[in-house]
Amino acid sequence: MCLGIPGQVVEIVDAGQHLAKVDVSGLRRVISVRLVADQSLGAGDWVLVHVGFAMAKIDETEARLTLAAMEKLGQAYLDEIEAFDSSAIA
């Protein structure tokens, strides 16, 4: 199962290439934020991450509620965290 998971933007690493470092449950990865480039992202903002792309900008309340609900999914949540942990943009 592939889910979207909330991540918090830590920094914009390359604005020209639309790349940002996000933190998802303590794991940090560089992802593409090109799909939400028109929403002026910055450090501290929350995004919904799926397969290395920010799909939507979300507010902190929605992010925290979604993370709490996902944690209750058990293995599906752990699988998503594992997939995020093994992903990288080259």
C-alpha positions in Angstrom: 0.0 0.0 0.0 1.3 3.5 -0.8 0.1 6.3 1.3 0.8 10.0 1.5 2.5 10.9 4.7 2.9 14.4 6.3 6.4 15.8 6.4 7.6 19.1 7.8 9.9 21.2 5.5 13.3 21.6 7.2 14.9 23.7 4.5 14.7 24.5 0.8 17.9 22.9 -0.6 17.6 24.0 -4.2 14.9 26.6 -5.0 15.7 26.4 -8.8 15.2 22.7 -8.9 12.3 22.8 -6.4 14.0 20.5 -3.8 13.4 20.6 -0.1 14.5 18.6 2.9 11.6 17.3 4.9 11.3 15.5 8.2 8.9 12.6 8.4 8.7 11.1 11.8 12.3 11.8 12.5 13.6 10.7 9.1 14.9 13.4 6.8 15.0 13.2 3.0 15.2 15.6 0.0 12.0 15.6 -2.0 10.6 17.4 -5.0 8.3 20.3 -4.1 7.7 21.2 -7.8 4.0 20.3 -7.6 3.4 22.8 -4.8 5.9 25.5 -6.1 3.1 28.0 -6.4 2.4 27.9 -2.6 5.6 29.5 -1.4 6.9 26.8 0.9 9.4 27.6 3.6 11.0 25.9 6.7 8.3 24.9 9.1 5.6 24.3 6.5 3.9 20.9 6.3 3.4 18.9 3.1 1.8 15.6 2.2 4.6 13.4 0.7 4.1 10.6 -1.7 6.9 8.7 -3.5 9.4 11.6 -3.1 7.0 14.4 -4.1 5.1 16.9 -2.1 1.5 16.5 -3.3 -0.1 19.3 -1.2 0.7 21.9 1.4 -1.3 21.1 4.6 -1.6 22.9 7.9 0.0 21.6 11.1 -3.2 20.4 12.7 -4.1 18.3 9.7 -0.5 17.0 9.6 -0.5 15.9 13.2 -4.0 14.4 13.0 -3.0 12.5 9.9 0.2 11.2 11.5 -1.7 10.0 14.6 -4.3 8.2 12.4 -1.6 6.6 10.3 0.3 5.3 13.3 -2.8 3.4 14.2 -2.6 1.6 10.8 0.3 -0.4 12.2 2.2 -2.2 9.4 0.9 0.1 6.6 2.4 3.0 8.5 5.7 1.2 9.1 5.8 0.2 5.5 5.4 3.8 4.4 8.1 5.0 6.8 10.4 2.3 5.5 9.7 3.3 1.9 10.4 7.0 2.8 13.6 6.0 4.6 14.9 4.1 1.6 14.0 6.8 -0.9 16.4 9.4 -2.3 16.5 11.9 -5.1 19.7 11.6 -7.1 
